[in-house]
Amino acid sequence: MKKLASVPVALAVCVTVAWGHEHAAGPSRQDFLEHSYELLEQRQPEKATAFLQLALEHYPLDVELNLLYLDVLREEGLEDLALPSYRERLERYGDEPIILFALGRLAGDDAESRDCYERALAADDDFTPAYCGLAELALRSGDVDAARGELERARKSDRDLWRGYALRGELYLAEGKLEKAREDFERALADGRYAPGVYAALARVYYEMGDAEGAREQYRNALALSDDRGEYFLGLAKAQEALGEVDAARLAYAAAASNACGDLALAVEARKGAGRLAFEAGDFVDAAEHITWAATFATDDAEICAYLGKLYLHVGRPTEAAAEFTRATELEAGKGDYWYLLGLSQAQAGELGSAEESLERAVELLPAESAVEAARVLEAVRARLAESEKKQEE
């Protein structure tokens, strides 16, 4: 959630003045709508938000203006901003479907959201957004059949269909029906002028289909409209990494971490990615910064433990490294690489008996081609053990 308590209408007035005098007779709702899209396409979401606030002073019940306003608030993490104004409008205008829908979108409780959507449909049983809202609630709770039913009702009303297609795409994506999801997301994008989340969803489809290049382009499209969403940068980083664009991926992982906005899981994953690529590039200072941060908040992540162990090995601290690799093998006992690294660090720390056991386990678990190096180190450890035993006998 962004730390922005309000977007003053005064800002919208300034935007209107800068807009020019061609609307001196009073801007139409289409004028407001078009200029809002222009501001969003120029990556000025705060100005667009303020401008839409002003538009709704003139056209409080306009469905398209309200829906765009709510979309921007959700994308920018500013939904708390609008709740008081919509409550005031409910008192002023009564059970208007768009106001009830807005209150449902802004509610912090699913039961309250459902009540608002159902009230909206009681006022207008052809009100597509409310069906979409109910479908979103069902999808979030894992009730795929209920979500599908609500979306079928939404499609029959044939109003504001692109959001319905976007939601059905999410449903297909959850079911693993990637081609159907792709078709629906593309249908949604054909009509939705401001839909960064749909671009990102389409990117996920491409990525899961093995098309990293397509995923990269769609994440770039999402970021062109909303460039401070950590999850979009994270998806971009993964696509770039898959394409071998390491430097670009490192930057995107770092941007994802910087824009996590309180999402700790996202921040940890982004830091882990940035640290992993930095380590592999030989930038150990940057790797240490990211990995140690991630390790502070993700003590049960085997990969982070392993990279922390590698950093300890790099600076010549095998005992600390062995402790991290031990933790990694406890978390993922079937990972041969971790057993190999544990054995290597134990050998460097002089714990030859433990190293022999760890390396034997590594040879058992690693694929044949990877086990060759582990077997070589194992033989060296056994030779050192034999030499040590011989000296003790003498």
C-alpha positions in Angstrom: 0.0 0.0 0.0 1.4 3.4 -1.0 1.8 5.9 1.8 -0.5 8.5 0.2 -3.4 9.4 2.4 -5.2 11.5 -0.2 -5.0 13.0 -3.6 -6.4 16.6 -3.3 -9.0 17.8 -5.8 -6.9 20.9 -6.0 -4.3 18.9 -7.9 -7.1 18.0 -10.4 -8.0 21.6 -10.8 -4.4 22.4 -11.6 -4.4 19.6 -14.2 -7.6 21.0 -15.7 -6.1 24.5 -16.0 -3.0 23.0 -17.7 -5.4 21.0 -20.0 -6.3 24.2 -21.7 -9.4 26.3 -22.3 -11.0 24.3 -25.0 -13.5 22.9 -22.5 -14.5 26.3 -21.1 -18.2 25.4 -21.6 -17.7 22.4 -19.4 -15.9 19.1 -20.2 -18.0 16.2 -21.2 -17.7 12.8 -19.5 -15.8 11.6 -22.6 -13.4 14.5 -22.3 -12.7 13.6 -18.7 -12.3 9.9 -19.7 -9.9 10.6 -22.6 -7.7 12.9 -20.6 -7.5 10.4 -17.7 -6.3 7.8 -20.2 -3.7 10.2 -21.5 -2.4 10.9 -18.0 -2.2 7.1 -17.3 -0.4 6.5 -20.6 2.1 9.2 -19.6 2.7 7.4 -16.3 1.1 10.0 -14.1 -1.3 7.9 -12.0 -1.6 10.4 -9.2 -2.7 13.2 -11.5 -5.1 10.8 -13.2 -6.5 9.8 -9.8 -7.1 13.4 -8.9 -8.5 14.2 -12.3 -11.0 11.3 -12.0 -12.0 12.6 -8.6 -12.9 15.9 -10.3 -14.7 14.0 -13.1 -16.8 12.2 -10.6 -17.8 15.5 -9.0 -19.4 16.3 -12.4 -20.6 12.8 -13.3 -20.9 10.8 -10.0 -23.0 8.0 -11.5 -21.1 7.5 -14.7 -20.2 3.8 -14.8 -17.1 4.0 -17.0 -15.5 6.9 -15.1 -16.2 5.1 -11.8 -14.8 1.8 -13.0 -11.6 3.4 -14.4 -11.2 5.3 -11.1 -11.5 2.1 -9.1 -9.1 0.3 -11.4 -6.5 3.0 -10.9 -7.0 3.0 -7.1 -6.5 -0.8 -7.0 -3.4 -0.6 -9.3 -1.8 2.2 -7.2 -2.8 0.7 -3.8 -4.9 3.7 -2.9 -8.3 2.1 -2.4 -8.7 3.4 1.1 -8.7 6.9 -0.4 -12.2 6.6 -1.9 -14.2 4.8 0.7 -15.6 7.9 2.5 -16.6 9.6 -0.7 -18.6 6.5 -1.9 -20.3 6.2 1.4 -21.3 9.8 1.1 -22.6 9.2 -2.4 -24.7 6.2 -1.2 -26.4 8.5 1.3 -27.0 11.1 -1.4 -28.1 8.9 -4.4 -29.3 5.7 -2.7 -28.9 2.2 -4.0 -27.3 3.1 -7.4 -25.6 0.0 -8.8 -22.2 1.6 -9.6 -22.0 3.1 -6.0 -22.8 -0.3 -4.4 -20.3 -2.0 -6.7 -17.6 0.5 -5.7 -18.4 -0.1 -2.0 -18.0 -3.8 -2.7 -14.7 -3.3 -4.4 -13.4 -1.1 -1.5 -14.7 -3.3 1.4 -12.2 -4.9 3.5 -14.3 -8.0 4.1 -15.5 -10.5 1.5 -18.9 -10.9 3.2 -19.4 -7.1 3.0 -18.3 -7.1 -0.6 -20.7 -9.9 -1.5 -23.6 -8.0 0.1 -22.8 -4.9 -1.9 -22.6 -6.8 -5.2 -25.9 -8.5 -4.5 -27.6 -5.2 -3.6 -26.2 -3.8 -6.9 -27.8 -6.7 -8.8 -31.0 -6.2 -7.0 -31.1 -2.7 -8.3 -30.1 -3.8 -11.8 -29.9 -7.5 -12.6 -28.0 -6.7 -15.8 -25.1 -4.9 -14.1 -22.0 -6.7 -15.4 -19.5 -5.4 -12.9 -21.4 -6.9 -9.9 -21.3 -10.3 -11.6 -17.6 -9.9 -12.1 -17.2 -8.9 -8.5 -19.0 -12.0 -7.3 -16.8 -14.1 -9.7 -13.7 -12.6 -8.3 -14.8 -13.4 -4.7 -15.6 -17.0 -5.8 -12.2 -17.4 -7.6 -10.4 -16.0 -4.5 -12.1 -18.6 -2.3 -11.3 -21.4 -4.7 -14.9 -22.0 -5.9 -14.2 -22.3 -9.6 -17.7 -23.5 -10.5 -19.3 -20.5 -8.8 -16.9 -18.2 -10.5 -17.6 -19.7 -13.9 -21.4 -19.3 -13.3 -21.1 -15.6 -12.4 -18.9 -14.9 -15.4 -21.5 -16.6 -17.7 -24.1 -14.3 -16.2 -21.8 -11.3 -16.8 -21.2 -12.3 -20.5 -25.0 -12.5 -21.1 -25.4 -8.9 -20.1 -22.9 -7.9 -22.8 -21.8 -4.7 -20.9 -18.2 -3.9 -20.0 -17.2 -7.3 -21.2 -13.4 -6.9 -21.1 -13.3 -7.2 -17.4 -15.3 -10.4 -17.6 -12.9 -11.8 -20.1 -9.9 -10.9 -17.9 -11.5 -12.7 -14.9 -12.3 -15.7 -17.0 -8.7 -15.7 -18.2 -7.6 -15.8 -14.5 -10.0 -18.8 -14.0 -8.5 -20.7 -16.9 -5.0 -19.8 -15.7 -5.8 -21.3 -12.3 -7.1 -24.5 -14.0 -3.9 -24.7 -16.2 -5.8 -24.1 -19.4 -3.2 -21.9 -20.8 -4.4 -21.5 -24.4 -7.9 -20.5 -23.3 -6.4 -18.1 -20.7 -4.3 -16.5 -23.4 -7.3 -16.1 -25.7 -9.4 -14.4 -23.0 -6.6 -12.1 -21.8 -6.0 -11.0 -25.4 -9.8 -10.3 -25.8 -9.7 -8.2 -22.7 -6.7 -6.2 -23.9 -8.4 -5.5 -27.2 -11.0 -3.4 -25.3 -9.3 -2.5 -22.0 -7.2 0.7 -22.5 -5.9 0.7 -18.9 -5.3 -2.9 -17.9 -1.7 -3.4 -16.6 -2.9 -6.4 -14.5 -4.1 -8.1 -17.6 -0.8 -7.6 -19.4 0.9 -9.2 -16.4 -1.5 -12.1 -16.3 -0.9 -12.7 -20.0 2.8 -12.6 -19.3 2.3 -15.3 -16.7 0.6 -17.4 -19.3 3.4 -17.0 -21.8 6.0 -17.8 -19.1 4.2 -21.0 -18.2 3.9 -21.9 -21.8 7.7 -21.6 -22.1 7.7 -18.4 -24.1 10.0 -16.2 -22.0 10.3 -13.6 -24.8 6.6 -13.2 -25.0 6.4 -13.0 -21.2 9.1 -10.3 -21.1 7.2 -8.2 -23.6 3.9 -8.4 -21.8 5.6 -7.5 -18.5 7.1 -4.5 -20.2 3.6 -3.5 -21.4 2.3 -3.8 -17.8 5.2 -1.7 -16.5 4.6 0.9 -19.2 1.3 1.6 -17.5 2.2 0.9 -13.9 5.9 1.1 -13.2 6.0 0.7 -9.4 4.5 -2.8 -9.0 7.0 -5.2 -7.5 5.3 -8.3 -8.9 5.6 -7.0 -12.5 9.3 -6.4 -12.0 9.7 -9.9 -10.5 8.0 -11.5 -13.5 10.1 -9.5 -15.9 13.3 -10.5 -14.0 12.4 -14.2 -14.3 11.7 -13.9 -18.0 14.9 -12.0 -18.6 16.8 -14.6 -16.6 15.3 -17.4 -18.7 16.5 -15.5 -21.8 20.0 -15.2 -20.4 19.7 -11.4 -20.0 21.5 -11.5 -16.7 22.4 -7.8 -16.2 18.8 -6.8 -17.0 17.4 -9.5 -14.8 19.6 -8.3 -11.8 18.2 -4.8 -12.2 14.6 -6.1 -12.5 15.0 -8.2 -9.3 16.4 -5.2 -7.5 13.5 -3.1 -8.7 11.1 -5.8 -7.5 12.6 -5.7 -4.1 12.5 -1.9 -4.0 8.8 -1.9 -5.0 7.6 -4.7 -2.8 5.5 -2.2 -0.8 5.3 -4.3 2.4 4.9 -7.7 0.6 7.6 -9.6 2.5 7.4 -12.8 0.4 7.8 -10.8 -2.8 10.8 -8.9 -1.3 12.5 -12.1 -0.2 12.0 -13.8 -3.6 13.3 -10.7 -5.4 16.3 -10.4 -3.1 17.1 -14.1 -3.5 17.0 -13.7 -7.3 19.2 -10.6 -7.3 21.6 -12.3 -4.9 21.8 -15.5 -6.8 22.6 -13.7 -10.1 25.1 -11.4 -8.4 26.9 -14.4 -6.9 27.0 -16.2 -10.2 28.4 -13.0 -11.8 31.2 -12.9 -9.2 29.8 -9.7 -7.6 30.1 -11.0 -4.1 29.5 -7.7 -2.3 26.1 -7.3 -4.0 25.3 -10.9 -3.5 26.1 -10.7 0.2 23.8 -7.6 0.6 20.8 -9.3 -1.0 21.3 -12.8 0.4 21.9 -11.8 4.0 18.8 -9.6 3.9 16.7 -12.4 2.5 18.2 -14.8 5.1 17.0 -12.6 7.9 13.4 -13.0 6.9 13.4 -16.5 5.3 15.1 -18.8 7.7 13.4 -21.9 6.2 14.5 -21.3 2.6 17.0 -24.0 1.6 18.3 -22.1 -1.4 19.0 -19.0 0.7 20.8 -21.1 3.3 22.9 -22.6 0.5 23.9 -19.3 -1.0 24.7 -18.0 2.4 26.9 -21.0 2.9 28.6 -20.3 -0.5 29.4 -16.8 0.6 31.0 -18.1 3.8 33.0 -20.5 1.8 34.1 -17.7 -0.5 35.5 -15.7 2.4 37.2 -18.7 3.9 34.8 -19.5 6.8 34.1 -23.2 6.2 32.6 -23.8 9.7 29.9 -21.2 9.3 29.4 -22.5 5.7 28.9 -26.0 7.0 26.2 -24.8 9.4 24.3 -23.2 6.6 24.6 -26.2 4.3 23.5 -28.5 7.2 20.4 -26.4 7.5 19.8 -26.6 3.7 20.1 -30.4 3.8 17.6 -30.5 6.7 15.1 -28.5 4.6 15.7 -30.4 1.4 17.2 -33.7 2.2 17.0 -35.0 -1.4 19.1 -32.2 -2.9 22.5 -33.7 -3.8 24.1 -30.4 -4.5 23.6 -29.3 -0.9 25.1 -32.5 0.5 28.1 -32.0 -1.8 28.6 -28.4 -0.6 28.2 -29.6 3.0 30.9 -32.3 2.5 33.2 -29.7 0.8 32.8 -27.2 3.7 33.3 -30.0 6.3 36.4 -31.1 4.6 37.8 -27.6 4.6 36.9 -27.2 8.3 38.9 -30.5 9.0 35.7 -32.5 9.9 36.8 -35.4 7.7 34.5 -38.1 9.1 31.4 -35.9 8.7 32.7 -34.8 5.2 33.0 -38.5 4.1 29.3 -39.2 5.1 28.0 -36.1 3.4 29.9 -36.7 0.2 28.8 -40.3 0.1 25.2 -39.0 0.3 25.9 -36.5 -2.4 27.2 -39.3 -4.8 24.1 -41.2 -4.2 21.8 -38.3 -5.0 23.5 -36.5 -7.8 23.1 -37.4 -11.5 25.9 -39.4 -12.8 27.6 -36.6 -14.7 27.5 -34.3 -11.6 28.5 -37.0 -9.2 32.0 -37.3 -10.8 33.4 -34.2 -9.0 31.7 -35.3 -5.7 33.3 -38.7 -6.0 36.7 -37.1 -6.7 36.4 -35.0 -3.5 35.2 -38.1 -1.6 38.3 -40.0 -2.6 40.5 -37.1 -1.5 38.8 -37.0 1.9 39.2 -40.8 2.3 42.9 -40.5 1.4 43.3 -37.8 4.1 41.5 -40.0 6.6 43.7 -42.9 5.8 46.8 -40.8 6.2 45.5 -39.4 9.5 44.8 -43.0 10.8 48.3 -44.1 9.7 49.9 -41.2 11.6 48.0 -42.1 14.7 49.1 -45.7 14.5 52.7 -44.6 14.2 
